[in-house]
Amino acid sequence: MSNTRLVVLISGSGSNLQAIIDACQSNQIKGEVVAVISNKEQAYGLTRAANAGIETKVLSHKAFATREDYDVELASLIDSFNPDLVVLAGFMRILTPGLVQKFKGKMLNIHPSLLPKYQGLNTHQRAIDAKDDVHGVSVHFVTEELDGGPVVLQAQVPILANDTAETLAQRVHEQEHIIYPLVVQWFSEHRLTMEADYAVFDNQPLPAQGAAYPK
């Protein structure tokens, strides 16, 4: 079975990227990160990639007149690495339908909430403001709906009485670094696919909220 070719898209520090690189190096993931692409030249994740000997590319959105123009070029750049899976790891861009369609069923994202709750930004503060008991993180396939694709796996994090958005985010991050490599591992083992509007794991349709970690 050939190794799964991963292309990872980032905009920032790349801590989830690092977790995935580590999981590839330990052979948890049957694959390799063949390229890391960032829309920001200063993203620390590019340094992480370079340290691991991974090819990096910067494609700044500022050089393009429209979101569509940028995504056409981005799709071409991703394609040039012939990926089996595209991993969004803190890529702070809303993707156009054309790009999403091109990699449908082959693109994953991680979102810091228990989807479908709190799509979009500032999820930690929103969960605290809503007086939720639990918060968490979801890994999902990417569709045209923002943070709306089929959920694969969720991890819950209790919200403590004295939590701030920052302290809650730290605990959510710890779970992110566990479940994102795990989902990529499942994909690399050909155990995970996407149907029209749900994810399939080990030939079983997953519920709308995906599987729960730990499984």
Secondary structure, DSSP 8 states (H G I E B T S, - for coil): ---EEEEEEESS--HHHHHHHHHHHTTSSSEEEEEEEES-TT-HHHHHHHHTT-EEEE--GGG-SSHHHHHHHHHHHHHTT--SEEEESS------HHHHHHTTTSEEEEESSSTTSS-SS-HHHHHHHTT-SEEEEEEEE--SSTT-S-EEEEEEEE--TT--HHHHHHHHHHHHHHHHHHHHHHHHTT-EEE-SSSEEETTEE--TT-EEE--
